[in-house]
């Protein structure tokens, strides 16, 4: 009888210790999850949770005031910029294109970045946010994601060098099932309302990892930035510029002395403009003839022609409505 009582006491103590250990493990997992889910909160890859973080879009901790004629910058000045990498069967990942984070789970980029279209093997794609240098890893700043879904605009057809409707969406997901976590180096960019456009002469910003000069064979290792001026559609469509190659789904921007331009490797990246101290995504780097050539400014996909398409494909109706844009 005495032996049975001792055995029962031992079992009770063991059960209590086991419960404490399991409790500690659950708490540790909870802390770990909160570190990675962060400001945007934990989310399922199928039904991401909604938060009130949209009001922080277009804000950046770093002040700006490849990019030809631009200067090296930090990702804190462009916390919405994404870098898309492609991993081949026999090689390490290589930089493919830029992109812009419009919500924790979605980013906008250029359709021409994916020559295989809907047949692109998305398991070979990876997306980094918070990256200042494409050939370096900064674990304190960067967040890495797989691509869960690639949506290329149905009317994009580059078979004859036609870059009309050069726009695509990527849905991203982390290895722990979460989307992007807001930080000093990661933040979303606001969308303007449908068909909203700033007047010619407005100063906007471009950023990317592309070539610093056309003659270079390699991309810039570091994120670069520059300012460009929006040009009127009449100028862009004139015979001295691009003529009939320009559609109403495009606009062009450059500098008066042709020293600043987007270049190869900047594709898919953002052109953003400041409105009442908040930045909005007006353009996606699309195409151009050379880099910084006279009468050949960079051409950008006009994002505000696609608000309804973005809302339909992502379910982000409020973000696509441009509700953060100042009302006059």
C-alpha positions in Angstrom: 0.0 0.0 0.0 2.8 2.4 1.0 4.6 1.6 -2.3 1.4 2.4 -4.3 1.1 5.8 -2.5 4.8 6.6 -3.4 4.2 5.6 -7.0 1.1 7.7 -7.3 2.9 10.7 -5.9 5.7 10.3 -8.4 3.3 10.1 -11.3 1.6 13.3 -10.0 4.9 15.2 -9.8 5.9 14.0 -13.3 2.6 15.0 -14.8 2.9 18.5 -13.2 6.5 18.9 -14.5 5.4 17.8 -18.0 2.5 20.3 -18.0 4.9 23.1 -17.1 7.3 22.1 -19.8 4.5 22.0 -22.4 3.2 25.4 -21.2 6.7 26.9 -21.6 7.0 25.5 -25.1 3.6 26.9 -26.1 4.6 30.3 -24.8 8.0 30.2 -26.6 6.1 29.3 -29.8 3.7 32.2 -29.3 6.6 34.6 -28.8 8.3 33.2 -31.9 5.1 33.6 -33.9 4.6 37.2 -32.8 8.2 38.1 -33.9 7.4 37.0 -37.4 3.8 38.0 -37.7 4.6 41.4 -36.2 2.6 44.5 -36.9 0.4 42.9 -39.6 -0.5 40.0 -37.3 -0.6 36.2 -38.0 -2.4 35.2 -41.2 -3.3 32.1 -43.1 -2.0 31.6 -46.6 -5.6 31.3 -47.8 -7.5 33.9 -45.7 -5.1 36.7 -44.6 -6.4 38.7 -41.6 -7.4 42.3 -42.3 -5.8 45.0 -40.2 -5.9 48.8 -40.0 -2.4 49.2 -41.4 -3.4 50.7 -44.7 -3.2 54.1 -43.2 0.6 53.7 -42.9 1.1 53.1 -46.6 3.3 55.5 -48.5 5.2 56.6 -45.4 8.9 56.0 -45.0 11.4 56.3 -42.1 14.2 57.3 -44.4 14.2 60.5 -46.5 14.9 60.6 -50.1 14.7 63.8 -51.1 19.0 51.2 -61.3 18.7 54.1 -62.0 20.8 55.9 -64.5 22.3 59.1 -63.1 20.9 58.2 -59.6 22.6 57.6 -56.4 23.0 54.7 -53.9 20.2 54.7 -51.3 18.9 52.6 -48.5 15.8 50.5 -48.5 14.3 52.6 -45.6 13.9 55.4 -48.2 11.9 52.9 -50.4 10.5 50.3 -47.9 7.8 49.1 -50.4 10.3 47.9 -53.0 10.6 44.2 -53.6 13.3 42.2 -55.3 12.2 39.1 -57.3 14.6 36.2 -57.8 14.6 33.2 -60.1 16.2 29.9 -59.2 17.1 27.7 -62.2 17.5 23.9 -61.9 21.3 24.1 -62.0 22.1 27.5 -60.7 21.7 29.7 -57.6 19.0 32.3 -57.5 19.5 35.3 -59.8 17.9 38.7 -59.6 14.9 39.0 -62.0 12.9 42.1 -61.4 11.7 44.7 -59.0 8.2 45.1 -57.5 6.1 47.2 -55.1 4.3 45.9 -52.0 0.7 47.2 -52.1 -0.6 45.0 -49.2 1.0 42.6 -46.8 0.4 39.7 -49.2 0.4 41.3 -52.7 2.9 43.1 -54.8 2.7 44.7 -58.3 5.3 44.2 -60.9 5.7 44.1 -64.7 4.2 41.2 -66.8 7.2 41.1 -69.1 9.4 39.9 -66.2 7.8 36.4 -66.7 8.3 35.4 -70.4 6.6 32.0 -69.8 3.4 33.8 -68.7 0.9 31.7 -66.9 3.2 28.7 -67.4 5.9 30.3 -65.2 7.1 27.8 -62.5 6.3 29.9 -59.5 8.0 27.5 -57.1 11.3 28.8 -58.6 10.5 32.4 -57.7 11.3 34.0 -54.4 10.7 37.6 -53.2 12.7 39.7 -50.8 11.5 42.8 -49.0 13.8 45.1 -47.1 16.8 44.4 -49.3 19.4 47.2 -49.9 21.9 45.0 -51.8 20.9 42.2 -54.1 24.1 40.2 -53.5 24.1 40.6 -49.7 21.8 39.3 -46.9 20.8 41.4 -44.0 18.8 39.3 -41.6 17.8 42.2 -39.5 16.1 44.0 -42.4 15.1 41.4 -44.9 12.0 39.2 -45.2 11.9 36.3 -47.6 8.8 34.8 -49.3 7.6 32.2 -51.7 5.2 33.0 -54.5 1.8 31.5 -53.9 0.1 33.0 -57.0 1.2 34.8 -60.2 -1.5 36.9 -62.0 -0.5 38.3 -65.3 -2.9 40.7 -67.1 -4.9 38.8 -69.6 -4.4 41.3 -72.3 -0.6 41.4 -72.1 1.1 40.0 -75.2 4.8 40.6 -75.8 5.1 38.4 -78.9 5.8 41.4 -81.1 7.5 43.6 -78.6 4.2 45.1 -77.5 4.4 46.2 -73.8 0.7 47.2 -73.5 -0.9 46.1 -70.3 2.5 45.3 -68.8 1.3 44.6 -65.3 1.3 41.5 -63.0 0.5 40.6 -59.4 2.4 38.3 -57.1 0.8 36.8 -53.9 3.5 36.1 -51.4 3.7 33.8 -48.4 6.4 33.2 -45.8 7.6 29.8 -44.8 5.5 30.1 -41.6 2.4 31.0 -43.5 2.5 34.7 -42.8 2.7 37.7 -45.1 4.9 40.8 -44.8 5.6 42.3 -41.4 5.8 46.1 -41.2 9.1 47.4 -40.1 11.5 50.3 -40.7 12.6 48.6 -43.9 9.2 47.1 -45.1 6.1 49.1 -45.7 3.3 49.2 -48.3 2.9 51.9 -51.0 -0.5 53.6 -51.5 -2.4 53.3 -54.7 -4.0 56.5 -56.3 -7.7 56.4 -57.3 -8.6 55.0 -60.8 -7.6 57.2 -63.7 -5.9 59.8 -61.4 -2.8 61.3 -62.9 -0.5 64.1 -61.9 0.1 66.9 -64.4 3.1 67.0 -66.7 6.1 68.5 -65.0 5.5 66.8 -61.7 8.6 65.5 -60.0 8.5 61.8 -59.0 10.9 59.1 -57.8 12.2 55.9 -59.2 14.3 53.2 -57.5 15.8 49.9 -58.5 18.7 47.6 -58.7 19.3 48.0 -62.5 22.3 49.1 -64.5 23.9 52.4 -63.6 24.8 53.0 -67.3 23.6 51.4 -70.5 27.2 50.2 -71.4 27.6 48.2 -68.2 27.0 44.4 -68.5 26.0 44.0 -64.8 23.2 45.4 -62.6 23.9 47.7 -59.7 24.6 45.6 -56.5 22.9 48.3 -54.4 19.5 50.0 -54.5 19.7 53.3 -56.3 17.2 56.2 -56.5 16.6 59.2 -58.7 14.1 61.9 -59.5 12.3 62.2 -62.8 9.8 64.6 -64.4 6.5 63.4 -65.8 6.2 64.2 -69.5 2.9 64.9 -71.3 1.3 62.2 -73.4 1.4 64.6 -76.4 5.2 64.7 -76.1 5.6 61.0 -75.5 3.4 60.1 -78.5 5.1 62.6 -80.8 7.2 61.4 -83.8 10.4 62.7 -82.1 9.8 60.4 -79.1 7.9 57.1 -79.3 5.0 57.8 -81.7 2.5 54.9 -82.0 4.5 52.7 -79.7 2.9 54.5 -76.8 -0.6 53.5 -75.6 -2.9 55.2 -73.2 -1.9 52.5 -70.6 1.6 54.0 -70.5 3.3 57.3 -69.7 6.9 58.4 -69.9 9.2 60.3 -67.5 12.8 61.5 -67.7 15.1 64.4 -66.8 15.6 67.6 -68.9 19.2 66.8 -69.6 18.6 63.0 -70.2 21.0 62.1 -67.4 18.5 60.2 -65.3 16.5 57.1 -66.4 15.4 53.7 -65.4 17.5 51.0 -67.2 17.8 47.2 -67.7 17.3 45.5 -64.3 14.9 48.1 -63.0 11.9 46.4 -64.7 8.8 46.0 -62.5 10.0 48.6 -60.0 8.1 51.6 -58.7 7.6 55.1 -59.9 6.1 57.0 -56.9 4.9 60.5 -56.5 4.4 62.5 -53.3 0.9 64.0 -52.7 0.4 65.8 -49.4 3.4 64.2 -47.8 2.4 60.7 -48.7 3.8 58.6 -51.6 1.6 56.9 -54.2 2.4 54.3 -56.9 1.7 55.8 -60.3 4.0 53.8 -62.5 5.7 50.4 -63.0 9.0 50.4 -64.8 8.2 48.9 -68.2 10.4 49.7 -71.2 12.4 52.2 -73.2 15.0 52.5 -75.9 18.4 52.2 -74.3 19.1 54.2 -71.1 19.3 58.0 -70.8 19.1 58.5 -74.6 17.9 61.8 -75.9 14.2 61.8 -76.7 13.9 58.3 -75.4 12.7 58.6 -71.8 11.7 55.7 -69.6 8.2 54.3 -70.2 6.0 53.2 -67.3 2.7 51.2 -67.0 0.0 53.6 -65.8 -1.1 51.9 -62.6 -4.3 53.9 -62.3 -5.8 52.3 -65.4 -5.9 49.0 -63.5 -7.5 49.7 -60.2 -10.6 47.6 -61.0 -8.4 44.7 -62.2 -6.3 44.8 -59.1 -9.4 44.8 -56.9 -10.9 41.9 -58.8 -7.8 39.7 -58.7 -6.8 40.5 -55.1 -10.0 41.3 -53.3 -8.3 44.5 -52.0 -11.2 46.8 -52.9 -10.4 49.5 -50.3 -6.7 49.7 -51.3 -7.5 49.6 -55.0 -10.0 52.5 -54.5 -7.2 54.8 -53.6 -9.0 55.8 -50.4 -5.8 57.3 -48.9 -5.5 59.9 -51.8 -6.3 63.5 -50.6 -9.9 64.6 -51.4 -10.3 68.0 -52.9 
